[in-house]
Amino acid sequence: MPYFATPTTVATMPERHTQVPVIQASNVSVIRDTRTTVDNVSLSVNESDRWVVLGPNGCGKTTLLKILSLYLHPSSGDISVNGQKLGDFDIRPVRRRLAYVSASLATELRPALTSHEVVMSAMYGALEVWWNDYTPADHARAHECLSQLNVAHLAHSPISLISSGELQRVLLARALMCDPIAILLDEPTARLDLGGREQVVRILDEFAHINPQLPSVTVTHHVDEIPTSTTHCALMRDAQVVVAGPIEETLTSQNLSACFGTPLALEQRPSGRWTAYAP
């Protein structure tokens, strides 16, 4: 299956039909050097869905997220965006609108870049800015995205001088720059201390409130990092999704214990946040 459609079949963006998922993975597998990292996984992400993908280290969570964001092509199975299969459209403009946010991105950005420049870099999917290619409307859009995440006052601050929580807001603002149809977050609290983690979880809930129709998929391996706005949960183990569906049905002590291979008790606090521990 080709990565790009031919010039006669290229569509800038697959047309959105309300009856189909925004992103759908159907029986996808990834095999690298004889090792299966994702094994026959199916997942549908609909408008307003806010998924969490939970599981132990090395179970395939990040690989699945890269498939959903079109950064990785499955060895078998199908990926569809707005009902059109990968191979029937040019993935280049579509990939920019499947906003992939990873904590590792922060380590790849030049420390001297300002928050405004980081947001602007999303226009071309780059890690730098090329000023001659941007219009006044682009700059206005970047300012609007920073404002939505309450960090417009940091527009001209180098990212090396802002806090980890502020940087996460800037990265989410960057994700909004290209009018995304979905947000995909890979361990957004990685490498943060307790205070930074709690700030990011709160930011993700605020983000869901600001953009209620925008679906998201967040990868983590800690239940206490699940935002209260989460609607669906997929549990992965050994490259497979063992259970997936509405979070109130799937995130249970029994399912969590099977997923992590050890007895676990699960509790939901009055705030809506979760905690798990060995009984």
RAQUIKA-V822525 format. One record per residue. N is the residue number from 1. PSI is psi as a letter, one per 40 degrees, with the letter a starting at -180 (* if undefined). Layout:
((N	PSI) (N	PSI))
//
This chain:
((1	h) (2	i) (3	d) (4	i) (5	i) (6	i) (7	d) (8	e) (9	e) (10	h) (11	h) (12	d) (13	h) (14	h) (15	h) (16	h) (17	h) (18	e) (19	e) (20	i) (21	i) (22	d) (23	h) (24	h) (25	h) (26	h) (27	f) (28	i) (29	i) (30	h) (31	h) (32	h) (33	f) (34	e) (35	h) (36	h) (37	d) (38	h) (39	g) (40	f) (41	h) (42	h) (43	h) (44	h) (45	h) (46	i) (47	h) (48	e) (49	h) (50	g) (51	i) (52	h) (53	h) (54	i) (55	i) (56	i) (57	h) (58	e) (59	e) (60	e) (61	d) (62	d) (63	d) (64	d) (65	d) (66	d) (67	d) (68	d) (69	e) (70	e) (71	e) (72	h) (73	h) (74	i) (75	d) (76	i) (77	i) (78	i) (79	h) (80	i) (81	h) (82	f) (83	e) (84	h) (85	i) (86	h) (87	e) (88	e) (89	i) (90	h) (91	e) (92	d) (93	d) (94	d) (95	d) (96	d) (97	e) (98	g) (99	h) (100	h) (101	h) (102	i) (103	d) (104	d) (105	d) (106	d) (107	e) (108	e) (109	i) (110	h) (111	d) (112	e) (113	i) (114	i) (115	d) (116	d) (117	d) (118	d) (119	d) (120	d) (121	e) (122	d) (123	d) (124	e) (125	f) (126	i) (127	e) (128	i) (129	i) (130	g) (131	d) (132	e) (133	e) (134	i) (135	i) (136	d) (137	d) (138	d) (139	d) (140	d) (141	d) (142	d) (143	d) (144	d) (145	d) (146	d) (147	d) (148	d) (149	e) (150	f) (151	f) (152	d) (153	e) (154	e) (155	d) (156	e) (157	h) (158	i) (159	e) (160	e) (161	e) (162	i) (163	i) (164	d) (165	d) (166	d) (167	d) (168	d) (169	d) (170	d) (171	d) (172	d) (173	d) (174	d) (175	d) (176	e) (177	d) (178	f) (179	g) (180	i) (181	e) (182	i) (183	h) (184	h) (185	h) (186	h) (187	g) (188	e) (189	e) (190	h) (191	e) (192	i) (193	a) (194	d) (195	d) (196	d) (197	d) (198	d) (199	d) (200	d) (201	d) (202	d) (203	d) (204	d) (205	d) (206	d) (207	d) (208	d) (209	d) (210	d) (211	g) (212	d) (213	e) (214	h) (215	i) (216	i) (217	h) (218	h) (219	h) (220	i) (221	e) (222	h) (223	d) (224	e) (225	e) (226	h) (227	i) (228	e) (229	e) (230	h) (231	d) (232	i) (233	h) (234	h) (235	h) (236	i) (237	h) (238	f) (239	e) (240	i) (241	h) (242	d) (243	i) (244	i) (245	a) (246	h) (247	d) (248	e) (249	d) (250	d) (251	g) (252	i) (253	d) (254	d) (255	d) (256	d) (257	d) (258	d) (259	d) (260	e) (261	f) (262	i) (263	h) (264	h) (265	h) (266	h) (267	i) (268	h) (269	i) (270	d) (271	e) (272	e) (273	i) (274	i) (275	i) (276	i) (277	i) (278	h) (279	*))
//
